[in-house]
Amino acid sequence: MSDRIVSRMTLVLAWSCMLGLATVARAQGLALSGVGPVNRSMGGAATAAPLDAAGALHWNPASISGLPSSEVAFGLELLLADAELSSSFPTPLGTLSGSDGGEPGVAPIPMVALVHKPCHSRWTYGVGMYGVAGFRSNYPASPNLENPILSPQPADGGLGLGAVFAEAEILQIAPTVSYALTERLSVGVAPTINLARVAADPLFLAPPDAEGRYLSGRGTRWAWGGGIQAGVYHIGPAGWHWGLSVKSPQWFEDFRFKTQDGQVAKVDIDYPLIVSLGGAYSGWERWLLAYDVRFFDYASTPGLGNEGYGASGELRGLGWQSIMSVHTGVQYKVSECLYLRAGYVFQQNPIHDSESFFNVASPLIVQHVGSVGASYALARNVILSVAYIHGFQNDVEGPYVLPDPVGPVPGSSVSSRIAAYALSVGFTVRY
């Protein structure tokens, strides 16, 4: 069987996996730090280090010109979040307090990437299809006020929100083209097509009903969005590589929710602008060192950046701040068949303590992420890659915040704690 036939069969299989799975993640705020086992094991550093099709397509469309050959890759990541929500609230009879663990379950994150390098051509073509962002929270109700934030809503005699469920899933498709201006300098562009689904119960981002009760936002559908990404990749002297890419905001149509009162609530939520600057060094035999610095413009993103209550009692946004993140990765070539990798990510926390009440369903606060991984050539053109990713525990804590004129409630607190663990496995076929 020819390499080209194998590649086409692999792509068909990967498409089948993609269409059958949902995308959920917990990482740099809303966004994943990387895609696929190779990129994840390098801490997401890829803007100037095109090691595989997925990382190159996702972080710098120009860098696909730097891949050694055409390839198709597919993979699956399994991510488990360990989350806990605690709260306390003062009452005339004493302070109520308690905590509950969430059960978001294991989230599957699929990935497919194809890069084709025609012979004797300056052009390189590719397409990536992967989960790029998301989260899931699932906390039980606390009907007897053991955990005040999970007690019934005030309209139902409680002090909180009731059971809390929320999820966001963003799938991105990126047809990409890169052109080598010289042997060392390439430029690339990728229009991005997005599918996203958001569900929330209770639906904080829409006005409450006439009794002051936030309704369920589970009755929703997939929404379409789009944007564009452009980049430049340069191979410098003495083993240095440089890259820069800009991913525009991903603009979505309004998310629509059918609520229990027969209405359709519309919420404006977009995906942030991302700027990546990267460097890599391959001047040492068998070694590759890579780093990326990224900027995520959450503060200017509808649905994420605004804060506080609107005139009708709806939440104007989650109050996220724009952040910077640093991604570092190292690769060591043991032999022609075996490569070892390790990575580390540090990111600023987009959620300040004062906004913890508004983010009980979206505590995306992991700041330190470590990863290890390896690739092994099963055959001349078939490579198995695996990575383990550990998001170290972090927490935020702040007061209950009620609509004006009350504001923050003295003596109250809402605390979210979260850690995350992931295993990513994938195959690459080169041709």
Phi, psi and omega in degrees: 000131184288159178300324183292321178294318178301318181298317181293320178296320179297318181295319178298316179298317180296319177301320180297317178297318181299315184287343185261359187231151176269162180244122179218142181209160170226118181198232187291088191062235180280333191270145172290148178283347179187175178228134178081158186294325180293310180294320179295321180291340176266015180068019180082001180286113183207353185300327177237013183225079181283087181271334180209167184296318185296309181297320180294315181297320186284322189255339178199101183300333179290334187285349178295340174294338181273356177290147185288337183200175172291148179200156172231136184226146172216151183201173179215131175248137175247120187240131179239125177258138176249104188236149177217139180238125181235155178202161173215149183212127181282139175226166178301337181264006181127174181271128175269137180206155179179176180211154179217144175272146177272162177231070180287339180080177179278128183257128175272135180235105183274162179210136172222136179214136179227129174232130180238126180245099179298146180295139174057038179230145175280349183269144172227138185239152178198169172210134177242143179221112187199162170281129183248343185194163175151181176193166173212134175231146183206094182248142181283160175287155177236078190296336183258022175068018178299320176238100191307322184293337180256008174285168180304158178295155181307326179294342180249015174093011181247197183235009188221224186243351189078197176300139183244123174227135177206145173208149173223136181226126180233119177252133182238138175241127187230088170293131193227146173222139179230146180230128179276104178294321174220184177292343184245346186233127180229152173233153182210159179215148181213107168295141183245134178245131187234145169237132182219149174226132179233132176225144180208134178217106007280159183271088182297328188278003175238155182298148176288169179283187185297337180267004179084019184259127174285129185271175181281141176245036178276336183280082186223181180217174176288141178244148180261148176208173181200168178187203181206151177228141178221151182203170177223142182226130183228132174262109183271185179283160172060032174086008179270144177228145181225150178207151177215134176217151177230122176254117183296165168305147175261108186272123182253151167296163179301137172282133186246135182231128174268117185260171185294339182272011177084006181263167173243113179271137179244134182229134180264112178226130177239178178249141194283160167297137179230127176243129182237130174237126185224158174220157178210154179225126180235025183282347176265135182301130177076352185249148168223127177246137182219149174213149173228146170239129186233150176239129178245117185269067179292325187299330182263007186265122178305136179088338181249320189271325181294162182218163178084180183267145173277180184296334182261009178093358178281157176280126183287338180173177184273355177074027181285147175262150172294146187225163170247150175222151179238130183237127180232144179211151178225138178235137177235127180272103180287316179204183177296340184256340190232130175235138177245146183218157173211150182212162178213139179234132168238133177225149172291155180274120180287346185250112176282160180305323183294342181257009185296327179298322183281353185238028178297333179264354183221059183279068184270077194237008179297127183251330183242126181228126176248152182210152172222155181192174180205157172230139180225130180280109178286330176211180184304325185235013180236123186236131175260129178235146179216148179213146171243133183237133180234115174266114187287148187301140174214163179211158172228151181213132178204180184277162163304140176233114181259161179302154177303145012267008185285303181073210180299136181268116180301138177082357180263163176205149173226126185231133175242134176235139181208145170221164183214149181222139183214148173235126182238132182226141179201164177238144175236132175244120179260146181213000000 
